[in-house]
């Protein structure tokens, strides 16, 4: 006798609706470098459906121009890589963050660093704006 297969028709991961995403992004105070960084990070997560760890592992040079548009290069689980174009709002938010943080043109520097110590840019932790010592660059 064959068993019936279990099929999940609805995922358990909650997804923001368009107006909820807009409300979230608009609620971030962008008068500071940290606010610009947080808005860019949240926009990347919303637009790409990336895992937070994949976004936090990005370097500045993994946001790059290709043709007439800008692309991001995400490192996924099991060493997989995903390259995708940005939309105009994500590009605008990433550009504002990169410019304000003085990260333009740098290589091997985290795209979303902790910003407490300007002389030592480190990867941000998944649980807040604390450096992860094992990933210091």
N, CA, C and O atoms as CSV, one atom per row, in Angstrom:
chain,resi,resn,atom,element,x,y,z
A,1,UNK,N,N,0.843,-1.167,0.000
A,1,UNK,CA,C,0.000,0.000,0.000
A,1,UNK,C,C,0.898,1.242,0.000
A,1,UNK,O,O,1.846,1.319,0.782
A,2,UNK,N,N,0.608,2.207,-0.864
A,2,UNK,CA,C,1.378,3.443,-0.947
A,2,UNK,C,C,0.853,4.482,0.025
A,2,UNK,O,O,-0.348,4.604,0.266
A,3,UNK,N,N,1.800,5.223,0.569
A,3,UNK,CA,C,1.437,6.343,1.441
A,3,UNK,C,C,1.099,7.559,0.607
A,3,UNK,O,O,1.639,7.750,-0.483
A,4,UNK,N,N,0.218,8.365,1.116
A,4,UNK,CA,C,-0.049,9.634,0.440
A,4,UNK,C,C,1.092,10.591,0.772
A,4,UNK,O,O,1.667,10.521,1.859
A,5,UNK,N,N,1.415,11.470,-0.145
A,5,UNK,CA,C,2.492,12.419,0.084
A,5,UNK,C,C,1.929,13.693,0.707
A,5,UNK,O,O,0.802,14.104,0.428
A,6,UNK,N,N,2.732,14.289,1.539
A,6,UNK,CA,C,2.350,15.520,2.208
A,6,UNK,C,C,2.835,16.693,1.376
A,6,UNK,O,O,4.030,16.800,1.100
A,7,UNK,N,N,1.938,17.568,0.973
A,7,UNK,CA,C,2.282,18.717,0.156
A,7,UNK,C,C,1.877,19.990,0.894
A,7,UNK,O,O,0.732,20.142,1.320
A,8,UNK,N,N,2.839,20.897,1.036
A,8,UNK,CA,C,2.561,22.187,1.672
A,8,UNK,C,C,2.164,23.166,0.582
A,8,UNK,O,O,2.934,23.415,-0.346
A,9,UNK,N,N,0.975,23.716,0.690
A,9,UNK,CA,C,0.495,24.641,-0.336
A,9,UNK,C,C,0.721,26.098,0.052
A,9,UNK,O,O,0.698,26.990,-0.796
A,10,UNK,N,N,0.938,26.323,1.339
A,10,UNK,CA,C,1.163,27.687,1.797
A,10,UNK,C,C,2.403,27.693,2.674
A,10,UNK,O,O,2.498,26.923,3.630
A,11,UNK,N,N,3.360,28.567,2.347
A,11,UNK,CA,C,4.578,28.659,3.132
A,11,UNK,C,C,4.318,29.268,4.507
A,11,UNK,O,O,3.306,29.934,4.723
A,12,UNK,N,N,5.230,29.034,5.416
A,12,UNK,CA,C,5.092,29.557,6.775
A,12,UNK,C,C,5.851,30.860,6.970
A,12,UNK,O,O,5.675,31.527,7.990
A,13,UNK,N,N,6.696,31.238,6.004
A,13,UNK,CA,C,7.470,32.462,6.126
A,13,UNK,C,C,6.577,33.658,5.814
A,13,UNK,O,O,6.035,33.748,4.712
A,14,UNK,N,N,6.417,34.575,6.761
A,14,UNK,CA,C,5.576,35.739,6.487
A,14,UNK,C,C,6.247,36.673,5.480
A,14,UNK,O,O,7.464,36.855,5.501
A,15,UNK,N,N,5.450,37.250,4.616
A,15,UNK,CA,C,5.948,38.165,3.596
A,15,UNK,C,C,5.235,39.501,3.778
A,15,UNK,O,O,4.024,39.541,3.994
A,16,UNK,N,N,5.987,40.582,3.691
A,16,UNK,CA,C,5.386,41.908,3.802
A,16,UNK,C,C,4.611,42.240,2.533
A,16,UNK,O,O,5.051,41.933,1.425
A,17,UNK,N,N,3.476,42.859,2.706
A,17,UNK,CA,C,2.738,43.385,1.572
A,17,UNK,C,C,3.416,44.681,1.129
A,17,UNK,O,O,4.227,45.238,1.869
A,18,UNK,N,N,3.098,45.155,-0.046
A,18,UNK,CA,C,3.733,46.354,-0.584
A,18,UNK,C,C,3.608,47.562,0.314
A,18,UNK,O,O,4.585,48.275,0.545
A,19,UNK,N,N,2.399,47.800,0.826
A,19,UNK,CA,C,2.222,48.972,1.687
A,19,UNK,C,C,2.909,48.801,3.042
A,19,UNK,O,O,3.334,49.786,3.645
A,20,UNK,N,N,3.021,47.564,3.526
A,20,UNK,CA,C,3.746,47.304,4.775
A,20,UNK,C,C,5.244,47.544,4.583
A,20,UNK,O,O,5.905,48.105,5.457
A,21,UNK,N,N,5.773,47.119,3.438
A,21,UNK,CA,C,7.195,47.343,3.138
A,21,UNK,C,C,7.479,48.835,3.027
A,21,UNK,O,O,8.488,49.315,3.545
A,22,UNK,N,N,6.604,49.566,2.361
A,22,UNK,CA,C,6.780,51.017,2.211
A,22,UNK,C,C,6.736,51.693,3.581
A,22,UNK,O,O,7.545,52.582,3.849
A,23,UNK,N,N,5.812,51.290,4.449
A,23,UNK,CA,C,5.707,51.854,5.793
A,23,UNK,C,C,6.978,51.591,6.584
A,23,UNK,O,O,7.480,52.482,7.270
A,24,UNK,N,N,7.502,50.371,6.494
A,24,UNK,CA,C,8.740,50.029,7.196
A,24,UNK,C,C,9.897,50.896,6.714
A,24,UNK,O,O,10.613,51.478,7.529
A,25,UNK,N,N,10.088,50.989,5.404
A,25,UNK,CA,C,11.216,51.762,4.861
A,25,UNK,C,C,11.074,53.252,5.164
A,25,UNK,O,O,12.066,53.929,5.438
A,26,UNK,N,N,9.846,53.761,5.115
A,26,UNK,CA,C,9.620,55.178,5.396
A,26,UNK,C,C,9.787,55.514,6.878
A,26,UNK,O,O,10.004,56.676,7.221
A,27,UNK,N,N,9.690,54.519,7.760
A,27,UNK,CA,C,9.803,54.777,9.197
A,27,UNK,C,C,11.247,54.900,9.677
A,27,UNK,O,O,11.485,55.289,10.821
A,28,UNK,N,N,12.204,54.576,8.825
A,28,UNK,CA,C,13.616,54.612,9.217
A,28,UNK,C,C,14.152,56.038,9.099
A,28,UNK,O,O,13.975,56.690,8.070
A,29,UNK,N,N,14.800,56.510,10.143
A,29,UNK,CA,C,15.380,57.861,10.161
A,29,UNK,C,C,16.638,57.863,9.298
A,29,UNK,O,O,17.655,57.281,9.674
A,30,UNK,N,N,16.568,58.514,8.152
A,30,UNK,CA,C,17.701,58.508,7.217
A,30,UNK,C,C,18.553,59.768,7.328
A,30,UNK,O,O,19.273,60.114,6.392
A,31,UNK,N,N,18.475,60.454,8.462
A,31,UNK,CA,C,19.329,61.621,8.663
A,31,UNK,C,C,20.691,61.222,9.216
A,31,UNK,O,O,21.561,62.074,9.396
A,32,UNK,N,N,20.881,59.930,9.486
A,32,UNK,CA,C,22.164,59.432,9.981
A,32,UNK,C,C,22.702,58.358,9.041
A,32,UNK,O,O,21.957,57.792,8.241
A,33,UNK,N,N,23.988,58.085,9.144
A,33,UNK,CA,C,24.604,57.030,8.333
A,33,UNK,C,C,24.017,55.672,8.713
A,33,UNK,O,O,23.789,54.829,7.845
A,34,UNK,N,N,23.777,55.463,9.982
A,34,UNK,CA,C,23.190,54.195,10.437
A,34,UNK,C,C,21.792,54.016,9.846
A,34,UNK,O,O,21.431,52.913,9.434
A,35,UNK,N,N,21.012,55.078,9.801
A,35,UNK,CA,C,19.681,55.014,9.211
A,35,UNK,C,C,19.724,54.692,7.723
A,35,UNK,O,O,18.921,53.900,7.229
A,36,UNK,N,N,20.670,55.311,7.007
A,36,UNK,CA,C,20.826,55.010,5.579
A,36,UNK,C,C,21.226,53.555,5.366
A,36,UNK,O,O,20.740,52.891,4.451
A,37,UNK,N,N,22.129,53.067,6.234
A,37,UNK,CA,C,22.547,51.663,6.150
A,37,UNK,C,C,21.376,50.728,6.418
A,37,UNK,O,O,21.168,49.759,5.688
A,38,UNK,N,N,20.618,51.019,7.458
A,38,UNK,CA,C,19.500,50.153,7.827
A,38,UNK,C,C,18.409,50.149,6.759
A,38,UNK,O,O,17.809,49.110,6.486
A,39,UNK,N,N,18.154,51.310,6.156
A,39,UNK,CA,C,17.159,51.361,5.073
A,39,UNK,C,C,17.629,50.545,3.877
A,39,UNK,O,O,16.844,49.808,3.281
A,40,UNK,N,N,18.913,50.673,3.519
A,40,UNK,CA,C,19.450,49.908,2.386
A,40,UNK,C,C,19.405,48.410,2.673
A,40,UNK,O,O,19.051,47.621,1.797
A,41,UNK,N,N,19.758,48.016,3.884
A,41,UNK,CA,C,19.737,46.600,4.261
A,41,UNK,C,C,18.314,46.041,4.212
A,41,UNK,O,O,18.081,44.968,3.656
A,42,UNK,N,N,17.370,46.771,4.792
A,42,UNK,CA,C,15.979,46.312,4.770
A,42,UNK,C,C,15.429,46.255,3.348
A,42,UNK,O,O,14.700,45.324,3.007
A,43,UNK,N,N,15.766,47.227,2.524
A,43,UNK,CA,C,15.311,47.215,1.129
A,43,UNK,C,C,15.889,46.019,0.384
A,43,UNK,O,O,15.193,45.393,-0.416
A,44,UNK,N,N,17.150,45.696,0.636
A,44,UNK,CA,C,17.761,44.523,0.000
A,44,UNK,C,C,17.032,43.250,0.414
A,44,UNK,O,O,16.745,42.400,-0.429
A,45,UNK,N,N,16.732,43.113,1.696
A,45,UNK,CA,C,16.038,41.928,2.190
A,45,UNK,C,C,14.635,41.820,1.584
A,45,UNK,O,O,14.194,40.730,1.218
A,46,UNK,N,N,13.943,42.950,1.482
A,46,UNK,CA,C,12.584,42.951,0.937
A,46,UNK,C,C,12.598,42.632,-0.561
A,46,UNK,O,O,11.785,41.836,-1.031
A,47,UNK,N,N,13.506,43.243,-1.303
A,47,UNK,CA,C,13.528,43.082,-2.761
A,47,UNK,C,C,14.085,41.743,-3.221
A,47,UNK,O,O,13.681,41.227,-4.263
A,48,UNK,N,N,14.999,41.183,-2.462
A,48,UNK,CA,C,15.677,39.965,-2.927
A,48,UNK,C,C,15.216,38.696,-2.205
A,48,UNK,O,O,15.537,37.591,-2.644
A,49,UNK,N,N,14.475,38.835,-1.112
A,49,UNK,CA,C,14.078,37.706,-0.269
A,49,UNK,C,C,15.310,36.952,0.244
A,49,UNK,O,O,15.251,35.748,0.496
A,50,UNK,N,N,16.419,37.670,0.393
A,50,UNK,CA,C,17.667,37.058,0.868
A,50,UNK,C,C,17.591,36.796,2.365
A,50,UNK,O,O,16.851,37.461,3.089
A,51,UNK,N,N,18.361,35.827,2.811
A,51,UNK,CA,C,18.530,35.574,4.238
A,51,UNK,C,C,19.394,36.694,4.817
A,51,UNK,O,O,20.244,37.248,4.121
A,52,UNK,N,N,19.179,37.019,6.074
A,52,UNK,CA,C,19.935,38.104,6.700
A,52,UNK,C,C,21.430,37.803,6.684
A,52,UNK,O,O,22.237,38.708,6.474
A,53,UNK,N,N,21.811,36.550,6.901
A,53,UNK,CA,C,23.233,36.214,6.907
A,53,UNK,C,C,23.848,36.397,5.523
A,53,UNK,O,O,25.015,36.775,5.417
A,54,UNK,N,N,23.086,36.136,4.459
A,54,UNK,CA,C,23.602,36.339,3.101
A,54,UNK,C,C,23.819,37.825,2.828
A,54,UNK,O,O,24.820,38.205,2.220
A,55,UNK,N,N,22.888,38.662,3.274
A,55,UNK,CA,C,23.019,40.102,3.069
A,55,UNK,C,C,24.188,40.673,3.869
A,55,UNK,O,O,24.939,41.507,3.364
A,56,UNK,N,N,24.340,40.228,5.104
A,56,UNK,CA,C,25.403,40.769,5.957
A,56,UNK,C,C,26.792,40.324,5.514
A,56,UNK,O,O,27.781,40.961,5.880
A,57,UNK,N,N,26.890,39.262,4.747
A,57,UNK,CA,C,28.195,38.794,4.255
A,57,UNK,C,C,28.636,39.508,2.983
A,57,UNK,O,O,29.750,39.289,2.509
A,58,UNK,N,N,27.786,40.351,2.429
A,58,UNK,CA,C,28.132,41.040,1.180
A,58,UNK,C,C,29.249,42.054,1.390
A,58,UNK,O,O,29.308,42.741,2.410
A,59,UNK,N,N,30.135,42.128,0.397
A,59,UNK,CA,C,31.154,43.169,0.353
A,59,UNK,C,C,30.684,44.280,-0.575
A,59,UNK,O,O,29.755,44.083,-1.359
A,60,UNK,N,N,31.319,45.445,-0.494
A,60,UNK,CA,C,30.948,46.592,-1.312
A,60,UNK,C,C,31.032,46.249,-2.801
A,60,UNK,O,O,30.165,46.656,-3.574
A,61,UNK,N,N,32.066,45.505,-3.213
A,61,UNK,CA,C,32.232,45.197,-4.634
A,61,UNK,C,C,31.246,44.143,-5.140
A,61,UNK,O,O,31.270,43.800,-6.322
A,62,UNK,N,N,30.384,43.624,-4.267
A,62,UNK,CA,C,29.344,42.693,-4.700
A,62,UNK,C,C,28.034,43.426,-5.018
A,62,UNK,O,O,27.002,42.802,-5.262
A,63,UNK,N,N,28.097,44.724,-5.009
A,63,UNK,CA,C,27.062,45.607,-5.560
A,63,UNK,C,C,27.755,46.330,-6.705
A,63,UNK,O,O,28.587,47.207,-6.473
A,64,UNK,N,N,27.420,45.972,-7.930
A,64,UNK,CA,C,28.243,46.391,-9.066
A,64,UNK,C,C,27.386,46.694,-10.301
A,64,UNK,O,O,26.275,46.182,-10.436
A,65,UNK,N,N,27.922,47.540,-11.208
A,65,UNK,CA,C,27.191,47.842,-12.446
A,65,UNK,C,C,27.407,46.735,-13.479
A,65,UNK,O,O,28.497,46.177,-13.603
A,66,UNK,N,N,26.350,46.439,-14.206
A,66,UNK,CA,C,26.441,45.507,-15.329
A,66,UNK,C,C,25.494,46.046,-16.393
A,66,UNK,O,O,24.275,46.044,-16.216
A,67,UNK,N,N,26.069,46.506,-17.497
A,67,UNK,CA,C,25.249,47.160,-18.510
A,67,UNK,C,C,24.718,48.472,-17.957
A,67,UNK,O,O,25.467,49.276,-17.402
A,68,UNK,N,N,23.409,48.680,-18.115
A,68,UNK,CA,C,22.806,49.925,-17.647
A,68,UNK,C,C,22.229,49.822,-16.237
A,68,UNK,O,O,21.713,50.808,-15.711
A,69,UNK,N,N,22.307,48.659,-15.626
A,69,UNK,CA,C,21.720,48.508,-14.298
A,69,UNK,C,C,22.769,48.036,-13.291
A,69,UNK,O,O,23.881,47.652,-13.653
A,70,UNK,N,N,22.385,48.076,-12.038
A,70,UNK,CA,C,23.253,47.621,-10.954
A,70,UNK,C,C,22.762,46.271,-10.471
A,70,UNK,O,O,21.563,45.993,-10.487
A,71,UNK,N,N,23.696,45.434,-10.041
A,71,UNK,CA,C,23.399,44.076,-9.611
A,71,UNK,C,C,23.950,43.843,-8.217
A,71,UNK,O,O,24.863,44.539,-7.770
A,72,UNK,N,N,23.381,42.848,-7.529
A,72,UNK,CA,C,23.923,42.387,-6.248
A,72,UNK,C,C,24.270,40.911,-6.395
A,72,UNK,O,O,23.637,40.172,-7.149
A,73,UNK,N,N,25.285,40.510,-5.659
A,73,UNK,CA,C,25.770,39.135,-5.685
A,73,UNK,C,C,25.654,38.592,-4.271
A,73,UNK,O,O,26.407,38.988,-3.381
A,74,UNK,N,N,24.703,37.680,-4.067
A,74,UNK,CA,C,24.440,37.116,-2.748
A,74,UNK,C,C,25.045,35.731,-2.630
A,74,UNK,O,O,25.003,34.945,-3.578
A,75,UNK,N,N,25.601,35.434,-1.484
A,75,UNK,CA,C,26.143,34.106,-1.202
A,75,UNK,C,C,25.104,33.359,-0.369
A,75,UNK,O,O,24.812,33.734,0.766
A,76,UNK,N,N,24.561,32.316,-0.944
A,76,UNK,CA,C,23.501,31.566,-0.280
A,76,UNK,C,C,24.069,30.362,0.457
A,76,UNK,O,O,25.284,30.178,0.535
A,77,UNK,N,N,23.177,29.552,0.990
A,77,UNK,CA,C,23.578,28.349,1.714
A,77,UNK,C,C,24.341,27.392,0.804
A,77,UNK,O,O,24.184,27.417,-0.417
A,78,UNK,N,N,25.158,26.562,1.409
A,78,UNK,CA,C,25.893,25.506,0.705
A,78,UNK,C,C,26.784,26.040,-0.412
A,78,UNK,O,O,27.003,25.351,-1.409
A,79,UNK,N,N,27.298,27.253,-0.258
A,79,UNK,CA,C,28.224,27.812,-1.232
A,79,UNK,C,C,27.583,28.276,-2.528
A,79,UNK,O,O,28.298,28.655,-3.456
A,80,UNK,N,N,26.273,28.258,-2.621
A,80,UNK,CA,C,25.599,28.710,-3.834
A,80,UNK,C,C,25.656,30.225,-3.920
A,80,UNK,O,O,25.708,30.917,-2.903
A,81,UNK,N,N,25.646,30.727,-5.144
A,81,UNK,CA,C,25.688,32.167,-5.364
A,81,UNK,C,C,24.493,32.580,-6.204
A,81,UNK,O,O,24.028,31.828,-7.060
A,82,UNK,N,N,24.005,33.775,-5.950
A,82,UNK,CA,C,22.848,34.277,-6.682
A,82,UNK,C,C,23.128,35.721,-7.074
A,82,UNK,O,O,23.354,36.574,-6.216
A,83,UNK,N,N,23.111,35.986,-8.371
A,83,UNK,CA,C,23.282,37.347,-8.869
A,83,UNK,C,C,21.936,37.827,-9.385
A,83,UNK,O,O,21.238,37.107,-10.098
A,84,UNK,N,N,21.582,39.048,-9.016
A,84,UNK,CA,C,20.293,39.583,-9.454
A,84,UNK,C,C,20.373,41.092,-9.643
A,84,UNK,O,O,21.122,41.772,-8.942
A,85,UNK,N,N,19.592,41.616,-10.600
A,85,UNK,CA,C,19.568,43.070,-10.797
A,85,UNK,C,C,18.782,43.750,-9.685
A,85,UNK,O,O,17.882,43.157,-9.090
A,86,UNK,N,N,19.132,44.990,-9.417
A,86,UNK,CA,C,18.396,45.770,-8.419
A,86,UNK,C,C,17.297,46.553,-9.116
A,86,UNK,O,O,17.395,46.838,-10.309
A,87,UNK,N,N,16.258,46.900,-8.383
A,87,UNK,CA,C,15.278,47.814,-8.957
A,87,UNK,C,C,15.722,49.245,-8.638
A,87,UNK,O,O,16.694,49.446,-7.910
A,88,UNK,N,N,15.018,50.223,-9.175
A,88,UNK,CA,C,15.483,51.605,-9.034
A,88,UNK,C,C,15.495,52.084,-7.585
A,88,UNK,O,O,16.384,52.850,-7.212
A,89,UNK,N,N,14.542,51.662,-6.759
A,89,UNK,CA,C,14.543,52.101,-5.360
A,89,UNK,C,C,15.673,51.468,-4.569
A,89,UNK,O,O,16.335,52.148,-3.784
A,90,UNK,N,N,15.903,50.178,-4.764
A,90,UNK,CA,C,17.008,49.521,-4.069
A,90,UNK,C,C,18.334,50.147,-4.479
A,90,UNK,O,O,19.204,50.371,-3.637
A,91,UNK,N,N,18.489,50.428,-5.753
A,91,UNK,CA,C,19.714,51.081,-6.229
A,91,UNK,C,C,19.883,52.454,-5.574
A,91,UNK,O,O,20.987,52.812,-5.163
A,92,UNK,N,N,18.811,53.211,-5.478
A,92,UNK,CA,C,18.860,54.532,-4.852
A,92,UNK,C,C,19.265,54.422,-3.381
A,92,UNK,O,O,20.098,55.197,-2.911
A,93,UNK,N,N,18.684,53.470,-2.651
A,93,UNK,CA,C,18.991,53.305,-1.230
A,93,UNK,C,C,20.421,52.810,-1.011
A,93,UNK,O,O,21.108,53.278,-0.103
A,94,UNK,N,N,20.870,51.864,-1.839
A,94,UNK,CA,C,22.252,51.369,-1.708
A,94,UNK,C,C,23.252,52.461,-2.044
A,94,UNK,O,O,24.266,52.603,-1.360
A,95,UNK,N,N,22.979,53.239,-3.097
A,95,UNK,CA,C,23.881,54.339,-3.469
A,95,UNK,C,C,23.988,55.375,-2.346
A,95,UNK,O,O,25.083,55.840,-2.030
A,96,UNK,N,N,22.862,55.729,-1.752
A,96,UNK,CA,C,22.877,56.711,-0.660
A,96,UNK,C,C,23.703,56.190,0.516
A,96,UNK,O,O,24.480,56.939,1.108
A,97,UNK,N,N,23.540,54.921,0.852
A,97,UNK,CA,C,24.303,54.323,1.955
A,97,UNK,C,C,25.793,54.276,1.645
A,97,UNK,O,O,26.610,54.688,2.469
A,98,UNK,N,N,26.153,53.778,0.467
A,98,UNK,CA,C,27.565,53.631,0.088
A,98,UNK,C,C,28.253,54.997,0.056
A,98,UNK,O,O,29.390,55.130,0.509
A,99,UNK,N,N,27.578,55.994,-0.470
A,99,UNK,CA,C,28.148,57.337,-0.551
A,99,UNK,C,C,28.323,57.950,0.844
A,99,UNK,O,O,29.394,58.465,1.166
A,100,UNK,N,N,27.281,57.893,1.661
A,100,UNK,CA,C,27.340,58.504,2.991
A,100,UNK,C,C,28.368,57.830,3.892
A,100,UNK,O,O,29.014,58.491,4.705
A,101,UNK,N,N,28.520,56.503,3.749
A,101,UNK,CA,C,29.470,55.765,4.598
A,101,UNK,C,C,30.889,55.817,4.048
A,101,UNK,O,O,31.812,55.313,4.688
A,102,UNK,N,N,31.083,56.416,2.874
A,102,UNK,CA,C,32.415,56.501,2.286
A,102,UNK,C,C,32.955,55.148,1.831
A,102,UNK,O,O,34.158,54.899,1.914
A,103,UNK,N,N,32.082,54.284,1.357
A,103,UNK,CA,C,32.491,52.935,0.973
A,103,UNK,C,C,32.726,52.776,-0.529
A,103,UNK,O,O,33.203,51.729,-0.966
A,104,UNK,N,N,32.405,53.783,-1.313
A,104,UNK,CA,C,32.492,53.670,-2.772
A,104,UNK,C,C,33.900,53.279,-3.215
A,104,UNK,O,O,34.892,53.844,-2.754
A,105,UNK,N,N,33.966,52.307,-4.113
A,105,UNK,CA,C,35.232,51.883,-4.698
A,105,UNK,C,C,36.073,50.964,-3.837
A,105,UNK,O,O,37.146,50.546,-4.274
A,106,UNK,N,N,35.638,50.635,-2.646
A,106,UNK,CA,C,36.435,49.776,-1.776
A,106,UNK,C,C,36.147,48.309,-2.065
A,106,UNK,O,O,35.034,47.943,-2.442
A,107,UNK,N,N,37.159,47.481,-1.885
A,107,UNK,CA,C,37.008,46.042,-2.076
A,107,UNK,C,C,37.293,45.341,-0.756
A,107,UNK,O,O,38.025,45.856,0.090
A,108,UNK,N,N,36.708,44.166,-0.595
A,108,UNK,CA,C,36.894,43.365,0.620
A,108,UNK,C,C,36.532,44.122,1.885
A,108,UNK,O,O,37.140,43.930,2.938
A,109,UNK,N,N,35.531,44.987,1.767
A,109,UNK,CA,C,35.003,45.741,2.900
A,109,UNK,C,C,33.517,45.426,2.975
A,109,UNK,O,O,32.841,45.445,1.946
A,110,UNK,N,N,32.986,45.138,4.160
A,110,UNK,CA,C,31.562,44.804,4.274
A,110,UNK,C,C,30.662,45.918,3.744
A,110,UNK,O,O,30.895,47.097,4.015
A,111,UNK,N,N,29.637,45.538,2.990
A,111,UNK,CA,C,28.668,46.504,2.486
A,111,UNK,C,C,27.825,47.075,3.624
A,111,UNK,O,O,27.422,48.237,3.578
A,112,UNK,N,N,27.559,46.260,4.641
A,112,UNK,CA,C,26.766,46.692,5.796
A,112,UNK,C,C,27.606,46.538,7.062
A,112,UNK,O,O,27.376,45.618,7.847
A,113,UNK,N,N,28.584,47.438,7.268
A,113,UNK,CA,C,29.484,47.295,8.420
A,113,UNK,C,C,28.885,47.886,9.686
A,113,UNK,O,O,27.911,48.638,9.645
A,114,UNK,N,N,29.494,47.523,10.817
A,114,UNK,CA,C,29.200,48.265,12.038
A,114,UNK,C,C,29.848,49.625,11.826
A,114,UNK,O,O,30.882,49.721,11.164
A,115,UNK,N,N,29.272,50.648,12.365
A,115,UNK,CA,C,29.791,51.987,12.098
A,115,UNK,C,C,30.274,52.693,13.356
A,115,UNK,O,O,30.454,53.911,13.346
A,116,UNK,N,N,30.483,51.958,14.426
A,116,UNK,CA,C,30.948,52.562,15.669
A,116,UNK,C,C,32.390,53.012,15.600
A,116,UNK,O,O,32.731,54.072,16.124
A,117,UNK,N,N,33.242,52.230,14.964
A,117,UNK,CA,C,34.668,52.531,14.873
A,117,UNK,C,C,35.016,52.737,13.408
A,117,UNK,O,O,35.112,51.769,12.654
A,118,UNK,N,N,35.208,53.988,12.994
A,118,UNK,CA,C,35.434,54.312,11.579
A,118,UNK,C,C,36.753,53.746,11.045
A,118,UNK,O,O,36.911,53.599,9.833
A,119,UNK,N,N,37.707,53.426,11.938
A,119,UNK,CA,C,38.995,52.907,11.476
A,119,UNK,C,C,38.965,51.397,11.264
A,119,UNK,O,O,39.872,50.845,10.641
A,120,UNK,N,N,37.935,50.723,11.773
A,120,UNK,CA,C,37.879,49.266,11.678
A,120,UNK,C,C,36.467,48.843,11.302
A,120,UNK,O,O,35.617,48.667,12.175
A,121,UNK,N,N,36.214,48.678,10.012
A,121,UNK,CA,C,34.899,48.256,9.556
A,121,UNK,C,C,34.785,46.752,9.707
A,121,UNK,O,O,35.619,46.011,9.186
A,122,UNK,N,N,33.776,46.298,10.403
A,122,UNK,CA,C,33.581,44.869,10.612
A,122,UNK,C,C,32.170,44.478,10.212
A,122,UNK,O,O,31.277,45.319,10.117
A,123,UNK,N,N,31.988,43.185,9.982
A,123,UNK,CA,C,30.661,42.685,9.648
A,123,UNK,C,C,29.713,42.889,10.817
A,123,UNK,O,O,30.089,42.730,11.978
A,124,UNK,N,N,28.495,43.239,10.496
A,124,UNK,CA,C,27.481,43.408,11.507
A,124,UNK,C,C,26.961,42.032,11.922
A,124,UNK,O,O,26.891,41.114,11.104
A,125,UNK,N,N,26.605,41.899,13.165
A,125,UNK,CA,C,26.057,40.662,13.689
A,125,UNK,C,C,24.595,40.528,13.280
A,125,UNK,O,O,23.933,41.531,13.013
A,126,UNK,N,N,24.091,39.313,13.230
A,126,UNK,CA,C,22.680,39.085,12.923
A,126,UNK,C,C,21.767,39.608,14.019
A,126,UNK,O,O,20.581,39.825,13.773
A,127,UNK,N,N,22.290,39.816,15.223
A,127,UNK,CA,C,21.450,40.226,16.348
A,127,UNK,C,C,21.610,41.694,16.705
A,127,UNK,O,O,21.178,42.110,17.780
A,128,UNK,N,N,22.205,42.473,15.853
A,128,UNK,CA,C,22.307,43.891,16.144
A,128,UNK,C,C,23.589,44.489,15.623
A,128,UNK,O,O,24.359,43.840,14.915
A,129,UNK,N,N,23.803,45.726,15.982
A,129,UNK,CA,C,24.957,46.468,15.484
A,129,UNK,C,C,26.170,46.213,16.369
A,129,UNK,O,O,26.750,47.136,16.941
A,130,UNK,N,N,26.543,44.926,16.467
A,130,UNK,CA,C,27.733,44.536,17.222
A,130,UNK,C,C,28.664,43.808,16.275
A,130,UNK,O,O,28.200,43.003,15.468
A,131,UNK,N,N,29.960,44.062,16.343
A,131,UNK,CA,C,30.881,43.351,15.465
A,131,UNK,C,C,30.967,41.871,15.834
A,131,UNK,O,O,30.827,41.489,16.996
A,132,UNK,N,N,31.197,41.071,14.831
A,132,UNK,CA,C,31.428,39.643,15.038
A,132,UNK,C,C,32.918,39.417,14.923
A,132,UNK,O,O,33.445,39.403,13.811
A,133,UNK,N,N,33.619,39.239,16.034
A,133,UNK,CA,C,35.085,39.180,16.017
A,133,UNK,C,C,35.645,38.136,15.060
A,133,UNK,O,O,36.710,38.352,14.481
A,134,UNK,N,N,34.962,37.016,14.878
A,134,UNK,CA,C,35.502,35.970,14.012
A,134,UNK,C,C,35.490,36.364,12.539
A,134,UNK,O,O,36.076,35.667,11.711
A,135,UNK,N,N,34.818,37.492,12.194
A,135,UNK,CA,C,34.743,37.916,10.804
A,135,UNK,C,C,35.361,39.276,10.576
A,135,UNK,O,O,35.096,39.900,9.548
A,136,UNK,N,N,36.176,39.757,11.496
A,136,UNK,CA,C,36.788,41.069,11.321
A,136,UNK,C,C,37.709,41.067,10.111
A,136,UNK,O,O,38.396,40.084,9.833
A,137,UNK,N,N,37.711,42.179,9.401
A,137,UNK,CA,C,38.539,42.305,8.196
A,137,UNK,C,C,39.622,43.321,8.410
A,137,UNK,O,O,40.423,43.568,7.509
